[in-house]
Amino acid sequence: MKVAPERGDKVNRFQTTRWSLVLAARSDPARSRQALEGLCQTYRAPVLAYIRGRGYSVDDAEDLVQTFFARFIERADYAQADPARGRFRAFLLSALKHFLNDAFDHAHAVKRGGHVQLRSLDSLVDSTDGHGQLEPDTPERVFEHAWAQTVVQTALCRLRDEASAAGKSVLFNHLREFLIERPDDSDYARVAATLNLRRNTLAVAVHRLRDRLRELVCAELAETAADDADLDQELEELRHCLTGVL
């Protein structure tokens, strides 16, 4: 996926993101909480996926997600974050691991010897292959894929809203399937006939929508990036998670 972030005023670009607002407002709990709640909502799906990957049932995982985010916000855990030491995603995952370890220890102490489906982080080693690469289907890998999918879906929703505002909902709905996976000739022919458009006209429309989707993906990733180098790294990781997309 070749996603090239727009370059411009680097100071303004990263001073107004959701993550920068959280950090800037650490001395103002009310402002910081408002900015943080939006981030937590965005990361709900990856957090749930990670917890499920640790072996929890659907109901238990849902409860743990609610408790984790409530504590994360109420206890102002984010106040310890330092953008220079990592991105929001890495900070959140670290906090989540600590939370689940505490939850495991508590449940194990309360129900020692009972039939409780819990997995300690220690049992996962560090979920790498010994070379720093995540093994397939680990909770970490599931978290990364859920994060990448959430970013793309959020960008798609924004693109859909833009198309609706421009009176192009019908066109968008027909072309959406081509924005993630490139269409073949038969697909173009089928939709062109449905919309009564020339195939070249349809191809141009798909190209423009894909370009705009890339821009929106960059904008979404920038919300938790500290600078351009950080953003480039996020883009590379998203490409790795969603090979062949865009």
C-alpha positions as CSV (number, residue, x, y, z in Angstrom):
1,M,0.0,0.0,0.0
2,K,1.7,3.2,-1.1
3,V,0.3,5.8,1.2
4,A,2.2,9.1,1.0
5,P,1.3,11.6,3.8
6,E,0.9,15.2,2.8
7,R,3.8,17.3,3.9
8,G,3.2,20.8,5.2
9,D,3.5,22.8,8.3
10,K,4.9,20.0,10.6
11,V,4.3,22.1,13.8
12,N,0.7,22.7,13.1
13,R,0.1,19.2,11.7
14,F,1.1,17.4,14.9
15,Q,0.1,20.0,17.5
16,T,-3.6,19.5,16.8
17,T,-3.9,15.7,16.8
18,R,-6.0,13.9,19.3
19,W,-2.9,12.4,21.0
20,S,-1.0,15.7,21.1
21,L,-4.1,17.3,22.7
22,V,-4.2,14.6,25.3
23,L,-0.6,15.2,26.2
24,A,-0.9,19.0,26.1
25,A,-3.9,18.9,28.5
26,R,-2.4,16.5,31.1
27,S,-2.6,19.4,33.6
28,D,-6.2,19.9,32.7
29,P,-8.1,16.6,33.4
30,A,-11.3,17.7,31.8
31,R,-9.8,18.7,28.5
32,S,-7.5,15.7,28.4
33,R,-10.3,13.3,29.2
34,Q,-12.4,14.6,26.3
35,A,-9.6,14.1,23.8
36,L,-8.7,10.7,25.3
37,E,-12.2,9.4,25.1
38,G,-12.2,9.7,21.3
39,L,-9.0,7.8,21.1
40,C,-10.3,5.0,23.3
41,Q,-13.4,4.7,21.2
42,T,-11.2,4.2,18.1
43,Y,-9.1,1.6,19.8
44,R,-12.0,-0.4,21.3
45,A,-11.9,-3.1,18.6
46,P,-8.2,-3.8,18.8
47,V,-8.3,-4.0,22.6
48,L,-11.3,-6.4,22.4
49,A,-9.5,-8.5,19.8
50,Y,-6.3,-8.7,22.0
51,I,-8.3,-9.7,25.1
52,R,-10.2,-12.4,23.1
53,G,-6.8,-13.5,21.8
54,R,-5.7,-14.1,25.4
55,G,-8.4,-16.7,25.8
56,Y,-11.3,-14.9,27.4
57,S,-14.9,-15.5,26.6
58,V,-16.9,-12.9,24.6
59,D,-18.8,-11.8,27.8
60,D,-15.7,-11.6,29.9
61,A,-13.7,-9.8,27.2
62,E,-16.5,-7.2,26.9
63,D,-16.5,-6.6,30.6
64,L,-12.7,-6.3,30.7
65,V,-12.7,-3.8,27.8
66,Q,-15.1,-1.6,29.7
67,T,-13.1,-1.9,32.9
68,F,-9.8,-1.3,31.2
69,F,-10.8,1.9,29.5
70,A,-12.6,3.2,32.5
71,R,-9.5,2.8,34.7
72,F,-7.2,4.0,31.9
73,I,-9.1,7.3,31.8
74,E,-10.0,7.7,35.5
75,R,-6.5,6.9,36.7
76,A,-4.9,9.2,34.1
77,D,-2.5,6.4,33.1
78,Y,-1.8,8.4,29.9
79,A,-0.1,11.1,32.0
80,Q,2.9,8.8,32.1
81,A,3.2,8.6,28.3
82,D,6.1,10.2,26.5
83,P,5.8,10.5,22.7
84,A,9.6,10.3,22.4
85,R,9.5,6.8,23.9
86,G,6.7,5.3,21.7
87,R,3.4,5.8,20.0
88,F,0.0,5.9,21.6
89,R,-0.7,2.4,20.3
90,A,2.3,0.9,21.9
91,F,1.6,2.7,25.2
92,L,-2.0,1.5,25.2
93,L,-1.0,-2.1,24.5
94,S,1.6,-2.0,27.4
95,A,-1.1,-0.6,29.7
96,L,-3.5,-3.3,28.6
97,K,-1.0,-6.1,29.3
98,H,-0.4,-4.8,32.8
99,F,-4.1,-4.5,33.4
100,L,-4.7,-8.1,32.3
101,N,-1.9,-9.4,34.4
102,D,-3.5,-7.7,37.4
103,A,-6.9,-9.1,36.5
104,F,-5.4,-12.6,36.1
105,D,-3.6,-12.4,39.5
106,H,-6.8,-11.1,41.2
107,A,-9.1,-13.8,39.6
108,H,-6.6,-16.5,40.3
109,A,-6.4,-15.5,44.0
110,V,-10.1,-15.4,44.3
111,K,-10.9,-18.6,42.4
112,R,-7.8,-20.6,43.0
113,G,-8.4,-24.1,41.9
114,G,-11.6,-23.1,40.0
115,H,-12.3,-23.5,36.4
116,V,-11.3,-20.0,35.2
117,Q,-10.2,-19.5,31.6
118,L,-7.3,-17.1,32.1
119,R,-3.9,-17.0,30.5
120,S,-0.9,-15.3,32.0
121,L,1.4,-13.2,29.9
122,D,4.2,-15.3,31.2
123,S,2.8,-18.3,29.3
124,L,3.0,-16.3,26.1
125,V,6.7,-15.7,26.5
126,D,6.8,-12.5,24.5
127,S,5.0,-13.8,21.5
128,T,8.0,-13.4,19.2
129,D,9.9,-15.9,17.1
130,G,13.2,-15.0,18.7
131,H,14.0,-12.3,16.1
132,G,11.6,-9.7,17.3
133,Q,8.9,-10.7,14.9
134,L,5.4,-11.6,16.1
135,E,4.3,-15.1,15.6
136,P,1.1,-15.7,13.6
137,D,-2.2,-15.6,15.6
138,T,-0.7,-14.3,18.8
139,P,-2.8,-11.8,20.8
140,E,-0.3,-9.1,19.7
141,R,-0.8,-10.0,16.0
142,V,-4.6,-10.0,16.4
143,F,-4.3,-6.5,18.1
144,E,-2.2,-5.2,15.2
145,H,-4.6,-6.5,12.5
146,A,-7.7,-5.2,14.3
147,W,-5.9,-1.8,14.6
148,A,-5.1,-1.7,10.9
149,Q,-8.7,-2.7,10.0
150,T,-10.1,-0.1,12.3
151,V,-8.0,2.6,10.7
152,V,-9.1,1.7,7.2
153,Q,-12.7,1.3,8.1
154,T,-12.7,4.7,9.8
155,A,-11.2,6.3,6.7
156,L,-13.8,4.5,4.5
157,C,-16.6,5.9,6.7
158,R,-15.2,9.4,6.3
159,L,-14.9,8.9,2.5
160,R,-18.5,7.7,2.4
161,D,-19.7,10.8,4.3
162,E,-17.8,13.0,1.9
163,A,-19.4,11.3,-1.1
164,S,-22.8,11.7,0.5
165,A,-22.3,15.4,1.1
166,A,-21.3,15.7,-2.6
167,G,-24.4,13.9,-3.8
168,K,-22.4,10.9,-5.0
169,S,-23.6,8.2,-2.6
170,V,-24.8,5.9,-5.4
171,L,-21.4,6.1,-7.1
172,F,-19.6,5.4,-3.9
173,N,-21.7,2.4,-3.0
174,H,-21.0,0.8,-6.3
175,L,-17.3,1.5,-6.2
176,R,-16.6,0.8,-2.6
177,E,-15.7,-2.8,-3.3
178,F,-12.9,-1.6,-5.6
179,L,-11.3,0.7,-3.0
180,I,-9.7,-2.1,-1.0
181,E,-9.1,-4.7,-3.7
182,R,-8.3,-3.7,-7.3
183,P,-11.0,-4.7,-9.7
184,D,-10.5,-6.8,-12.8
185,D,-11.8,-6.0,-16.3
186,S,-15.0,-8.0,-15.8
187,D,-15.8,-6.0,-12.6
188,Y,-15.3,-2.7,-14.4
189,A,-17.6,-3.8,-17.2
190,R,-20.3,-4.9,-14.8
191,V,-20.4,-1.7,-12.8
192,A,-19.9,0.5,-15.8
193,A,-23.0,-1.1,-17.4
194,T,-25.0,-0.7,-14.2
195,L,-24.1,3.0,-13.9
196,N,-24.3,3.7,-17.6
197,L,-20.7,5.0,-17.6
198,R,-17.8,4.5,-19.9
199,R,-15.2,2.2,-18.4
200,N,-12.5,4.9,-18.6
201,T,-14.7,7.3,-16.7
202,L,-15.3,4.6,-14.1
203,A,-11.6,3.9,-13.8
204,V,-10.9,7.6,-13.2
205,A,-13.5,7.7,-10.5
206,V,-12.0,4.7,-8.7
207,H,-8.5,6.2,-8.9
208,R,-9.7,9.4,-7.4
209,L,-11.5,7.6,-4.5
210,R,-8.5,5.5,-3.8
211,D,-6.3,8.5,-3.7
212,R,-8.6,10.2,-1.3
213,L,-8.9,7.1,0.9
214,R,-5.1,7.1,1.2
215,E,-5.2,10.7,2.3
216,L,-7.8,9.9,4.9
217,V,-5.8,6.9,6.2
218,C,-2.8,9.2,6.6
219,A,-5.0,11.7,8.5
220,E,-6.3,9.0,10.8
221,L,-2.8,7.6,11.6
222,A,-1.5,11.1,12.2
223,E,-3.9,11.5,15.1
224,T,-1.6,9.3,17.2
225,A,1.8,10.2,15.6
226,A,4.3,12.6,17.1
227,D,6.0,13.6,13.9
228,D,6.5,12.7,10.3
229,A,9.0,9.9,11.0
230,D,6.5,8.4,13.5
231,L,3.8,8.7,10.9
232,D,5.9,7.0,8.3
233,Q,6.5,4.1,10.7
234,E,2.8,3.7,11.4
235,L,2.1,3.6,7.6
236,E,4.7,0.9,7.2
237,E,3.2,-1.2,10.0
238,L,-0.3,-0.7,8.6
239,R,1.0,-1.9,5.1
240,H,2.5,-4.9,6.8
241,C,-0.7,-5.8,8.6
242,L,-2.9,-5.4,5.5
243,T,-0.7,-6.6,2.7
244,G,-2.2,-6.0,-0.7
245,V,-4.7,-3.4,0.6
246,L,-4.8,-0.1,-1.2
